[in-house]
């Protein structure tokens, strides 16, 4: 099914997800709304366990065993994919949506050469083989500014630096020009200098009719790279908007707490304030109240 009225590569509307196991259902996502516009970088920000990864899994049809969408819908590149099965999702991954993971060493197969892994993607989604696939592979590696791409094609992952491996993973994600690229903590395993280079690369590649969803807990990265953001905790979106607006005047107490806990190198002597236990307890209580209200209406 095609959703015509959209200029977004991803729209998530009132999404509820729960994990069903041993006769018990645990709510994970609670009414999530999120939009990634064409040509923009949108951040999904929050602490570990807040629901960021579950949003990305739902958006790629990779919910864990027992994961069920109970309400809402997911529109990917104009198509409602909420009820897609694995056979329908398989051609979309890599073709319409792809992911850049945080640890490139584990994302790559350690016993296969870099070129072979990139050419697998080109063969599966673009039908390229042999010399044609190798030429395209080298051009893609040049696009992400890797030196000596002909050498990189023949290398194994352990023979490359962390920054080079992450550029290879980005190459694989961009190889088929998917409409949506999800970057899950793409700079966590990199040092500061390489992190800056990779962020610039992601920003440069995001504008060609594509959209990027950046999953992160680093508000400094969001400030440098993103156009808009959503703040998530307990499976609920607490605040969203343009980066400049949210940073200048955050509306939710949790957003203000996250900003207060972020180092400010432009403000010498800035005091870091950890997110208070009282605020976390309040948010979790609100999530439980939300679950009770839904259960009462069911």
C-alpha positions in Angstrom: 0.0 0.0 0.0 1.3 3.4 -1.0 0.9 6.6 1.1 1.0 9.4 -1.4 0.8 12.5 0.9 4.3 12.6 2.3 7.7 14.3 1.7 9.2 12.1 4.5 11.2 9.0 4.0 10.0 7.6 7.3 6.8 8.4 9.3 6.0 6.5 12.5 2.6 7.2 13.8 1.3 6.3 17.3 3.4 3.2 17.4 2.9 0.8 20.3 5.1 -2.3 20.6 5.1 -5.0 23.3 7.1 -8.1 23.9 5.1 -11.2 24.6 6.8 -14.0 26.4 5.6 -16.9 28.6 2.0 -15.5 28.6 3.1 -12.0 29.7 3.1 -8.8 27.7 5.7 -6.1 28.4 5.1 -2.6 26.8 8.2 -1.3 25.1 7.1 1.5 22.8 4.2 3.8 23.9 2.6 5.9 21.2 5.8 6.8 19.4 5.5 9.5 16.6 8.6 10.3 14.6 9.3 11.7 11.1 12.5 11.7 9.0 12.1 14.3 6.2 13.8 13.9 2.8 17.4 15.4 2.8 17.5 15.9 6.6 19.2 14.3 9.6 16.8 13.5 12.5 18.2 12.4 15.8 16.6 10.0 18.3 18.1 10.8 21.6 17.9 9.2 25.0 19.5 7.0 27.6 20.2 3.3 27.1 17.0 1.3 27.6 14.8 4.2 26.6 13.5 2.5 23.4 15.8 3.9 20.7 16.9 0.5 19.4 13.4 -0.8 19.4 12.3 2.0 17.2 15.0 1.2 14.7 14.1 -2.5 14.8 10.5 -1.7 14.1 11.4 0.6 11.3 13.4 -2.3 9.6 11.1 -5.2 10.3 13.5 -6.7 12.8 11.6 -6.8 16.0 12.9 -9.5 18.4 11.1 -12.8 19.0 7.8 -12.0 20.7 7.8 -8.4 19.5 4.4 -7.3 18.3 3.1 -4.0 17.0 -0.3 -3.6 18.7 -1.2 -0.1 17.4 0.0 2.5 15.0 1.8 2.3 11.7 5.1 2.7 10.0 5.3 4.4 6.6 8.6 3.8 4.8 9.2 5.7 1.5 5.5 6.2 1.1 4.6 2.5 1.8 2.8 1.3 4.8 5.0 -1.5 6.0 3.5 -2.0 9.4 2.2 -5.5 8.7 4.9 -6.7 6.3 6.2 -10.2 6.7 9.9 -11.2 6.3 9.5 -12.0 2.6 8.2 -8.5 1.9 10.9 -6.9 4.1 13.9 -8.7 2.6 14.2 -6.7 -0.6 13.6 -3.4 1.3 16.6 -3.8 3.6 19.6 -2.4 1.7 17.4 -1.2 -1.1 15.0 1.2 0.7 16.5 1.3 4.2 19.9 0.4 5.5 21.8 0.7 8.7 25.2 1.9 9.9 26.0 0.1 13.2 28.2 1.5 16.0 31.0 -1.2 15.9 32.2 -1.7 12.3 34.5 -4.6 13.3 31.5 -6.7 14.4 29.4 -5.4 11.5 31.9 -6.8 8.9 32.6 -10.5 8.3 36.2 -11.0 9.5 37.1 -13.8 7.1 36.0 -12.1 3.9 37.7 -9.4 1.9 36.1 -5.9 2.0 35.4 -5.9 -1.8 33.5 -9.2 -1.6 31.3 -7.9 1.2 30.4 -4.7 -0.7 29.9 -6.6 -4.0 27.4 -8.9 -2.2 25.2 -5.9 -1.6 25.6 -4.7 -5.2 24.8 -8.1 -6.6 21.7 -8.6 -4.4 20.1 -5.2 -4.8 21.5 -3.9 -8.1 22.3 -7.0 -10.0 25.9 -6.0 -10.6 28.5 -8.8 -11.0 32.1 -9.4 -11.9 34.2 -6.5 -13.2 31.3 -4.1 -13.2 30.6 -4.7 -9.5 34.3 -4.2 -8.7 34.4 -0.9 -10.6 31.3 0.3 -8.7 32.8 -0.9 -5.4 36.0 1.2 -6.0 33.9 4.2 -7.0 31.9 3.9 -3.8 35.0 3.7 -1.7 36.3 6.8 -3.4 33.0 8.5 -2.6 33.6 8.0 1.1 37.1 9.4 0.7 39.0 6.2 1.4 42.6 6.3 0.1 43.8 3.6 -2.2 40.4 2.0 -2.7 41.9 -0.7 -4.9 44.0 -1.9 -2.0 41.0 -1.6 0.4 38.9 -3.9 -1.8 41.5 -6.7 -1.3 41.9 -6.1 2.4 40.3 -7.9 5.4 38.6 -5.9 8.1 41.4 -6.4 10.7 43.8 -4.8 8.2 42.0 -1.5 8.3 41.8 1.2 11.0 38.5 1.8 12.9 37.8 4.9 10.9 38.4 3.1 7.6 36.2 0.2 8.7 33.4 2.6 9.5 33.7 4.2 6.1 33.4 0.8 4.6 30.2 0.2 6.6 28.9 3.5 5.4 29.7 2.5 1.8 27.7 -0.6 2.2 24.8 1.3 3.6 24.8 3.9 0.8 25.7 1.4 -2.0 22.1 1.1 -3.3 21.1 4.7 -2.5 18.3 3.7 0.0 15.8 6.4 0.9 16.4 5.9 4.6 19.7 5.4 6.4 19.7 4.6 10.1 22.9 5.3 11.9 23.0 3.6 15.3 25.7 5.3 17.4 28.0 5.4 14.3 30.9 7.1 16.1 31.0 5.4 19.5 34.0 3.2 18.7 36.0 6.0 17.1 38.4 8.6 18.5 37.4 12.3 18.4 39.3 13.2 15.2 37.9 10.3 13.2 34.5 10.9 14.7 34.5 14.4 13.2 35.4 13.1 9.8 32.7 10.4 9.8 30.0 12.9 10.9 31.0 15.2 8.1 30.7 12.3 5.7 27.3 11.3 6.9 26.1 14.9 6.7 27.4 15.2 3.1 25.8 12.0 1.9 22.4 12.7 3.5 21.2 15.4 1.1 20.8 13.4 -2.1 17.1 12.6 -1.8 17.6 10.5 1.3 17.0 10.9 5.0 19.0 9.9 8.0 17.8 8.7 11.4 20.7 9.1 13.8 20.3 7.1 17.1 22.5 8.5 19.8 22.9 9.6 23.4 25.4 12.3 22.5 23.8 15.7 22.4 27.1 17.2 21.2 26.9 15.1 18.0 23.3 16.1 17.5 24.2 19.8 17.7 26.9 19.3 15.0 25.0 17.1 12.6 21.3 17.1 12.9 18.4 19.3 11.8 15.8 18.0 14.2 15.5 15.6 17.1 13.1 13.5 19.2 13.8 12.8 22.9 12.7 9.3 24.1 12.5 7.7 27.5 10.5 4.7 28.7 9.3 4.1 25.1 7.7 7.6 24.9 8.7 10.6 22.9 8.9 13.4 25.4 9.9 16.2 23.2 10.7 16.9 19.5 11.5 19.8 17.3 14.3 21.6 15.4 17.6 21.3 17.1 18.1 25.0 17.6 14.7 25.4 19.1 14.9 22.5 21.5 18.4 23.4 22.7 17.5 27.1 23.2 14.2 26.4 25.0 13.7 22.8 26.0 10.1 22.2 27.2 10.4 18.9 29.0 12.3 18.5 32.3 14.0 15.4 30.9 15.4 17.3 27.9 16.6 20.0 30.2 18.3 17.4 32.4 20.1 15.8 29.5 21.4 19.2 28.3 22.6 20.0 31.8 24.5 16.7 31.9 26.3 17.5 28.6 29.9 18.8 28.8 30.1 22.4 27.5 33.6 23.1 26.3 32.5 26.5 25.1 31.7 27.4 28.7 34.7 27.1 31.0 33.7 26.1 34.5 30.3 24.7 33.3 29.0 22.4 36.0 27.7 19.0 35.0 24.5 18.0 36.7 23.5 14.3 36.5 19.9 13.4 35.6 18.2 13.0 39.0 16.9 9.7 40.3 13.7 11.6 41.2 13.1 12.6 37.6 13.7 9.1 36.4 11.3 7.7 39.0 8.7 10.2 37.9 9.0 9.3 34.2 8.8 5.6 35.0 5.7 6.2 37.1 4.1 8.1 34.2 4.9 5.2 31.8 3.2 2.8 34.2 0.2 5.0 34.5 0.0 5.2 30.7 0.1 1.4 30.6 -2.7 1.1 33.1 -4.9 3.5 31.3 -4.4 1.6 28.0 -5.2 -1.7 29.7 -8.4 -0.2 31.2 -9.6 0.9 27.8 -8.8 -2.4 26.1 
